[in-house]
């Protein structure tokens, strides 16, 4: 059985499709049509809902795209839709602000905007950690598109709505919701005959042994597109989000260790102080709704040549922990990818966690993503460079590159050209030429081979400028 709270109603389901999306369930089975369907791919934000779950004995509210969220992933959580924001005929503060500032015209996108604002309203600590409410507003609304109103009145509504105290009818019912969600989480044998909800890595390993063809679901931002865009059937499904070990993070003086089901949003919160460039890259992964769902392990395991996290992890020398019913093993991430969409995962094996070093003085991590749009776009080239300089000479250097071959790959020849040399224009020029030995990029719809190589070489020059003349602006967004 799958059990969750829909607004304030406990829902129990036994026989739903494994790949039934939250959007389809709301609109077709519950007639809650305030949640709209736009792109069905997590791009437009019209279908935004908010999911609350118990973390550290309090409710954590996160926005997500209901069009790419499978219903079974709601087990033990609360789903909040736009219909439930008002109470006793009074609009919620974020709704009232939209009315006052005329933030809606045709109204199609409005429920999605309102739900994103509601998620922001329920996260005052996150807002306080950002550079003001305006910056937080831009980040929270980055996944919502409007074709007719224009964004200025919506942003004005957000700025006013966020001035209210976060006390609302959700806050007043929080204790009761927490107790109910805890009880639902404790129910025995959750799941259905085709949607499995293991609670331990051992249970997951056994399910993988029994059903090697089952699809593993963490966030679903990639898997769900097979259903909504390619009209495939995904069945059975094993959901990873109920396994505490896969959602665990560990930080020591020397390293980060991140469970495979940790979301990209949580990863960003974890690393933004150590690695600002990695944080900047993570904020370009789709939208906040997508980052709240998308997982670290999913971005690695799908083995896309243009997945943006693997090049960074390669540059950092990350190590994966893999597990199956036979036990665990460690593998360097640079050895994980074997061919296009192929990895060293054996049948019935899964990624348990990834470990990478903390930042240290004198070591720099620079991450460069080149795409047609700054946000919500696929890389033509993504280069990550981890380099240590000692009195102007290159010490350790590791370079991970995506988009230049069938797999995310380490640039060995380029590293060799730099290592041990003075960090000057001459050594950078040798490194640029060495990239020709590392990669033979392809032509495709995103970029030509010639363009890709020129960009990758120029990124080495950008590295040289940034480390030698940090006052020189080299990023597009630095120019406003």
NORURKA-V787675 format. One record per helix or strand of 2 or more residues. SS is the DSSP state (helix for helix, strand for strand). FROM is the first residue (numbers start at 1). LEN is the number of residues. If there is no record, write none. Layout:
ss = (SS | SS)
from = (FROM | FROM)
len = (LEN | LEN)
This chain:
ss = (strand | strand | helix | strand | strand | helix | helix | strand | helix | helix | helix | helix | helix | helix | helix | helix | strand | helix | strand | helix | strand | helix | strand | strand | helix | helix | helix | helix | helix | strand | strand | helix | strand | strand | strand | strand | strand | strand | strand | helix | helix | helix | helix)
from = (2 | 9 | 22 | 48 | 58 | 66 | 71 | 78 | 82 | 93 | 110 | 124 | 132 | 151 | 169 | 174 | 195 | 201 | 215 | 223 | 237 | 244 | 249 | 255 | 264 | 276 | 288 | 296 | 308 | 319 | 327 | 333 | 337 | 342 | 350 | 363 | 381 | 393 | 409 | 412 | 425 | 449 | 476)
len = (5 | 5 | 8 | 8 | 8 | 3 | 4 | 3 | 3 | 8 | 12 | 6 | 9 | 11 | 4 | 12 | 2 | 10 | 3 | 6 | 3 | 4 | 3 | 5 | 8 | 7 | 6 | 6 | 8 | 6 | 6 | 3 | 3 | 2 | 8 | 8 | 10 | 10 | 2 | 7 | 14 | 20 | 4)
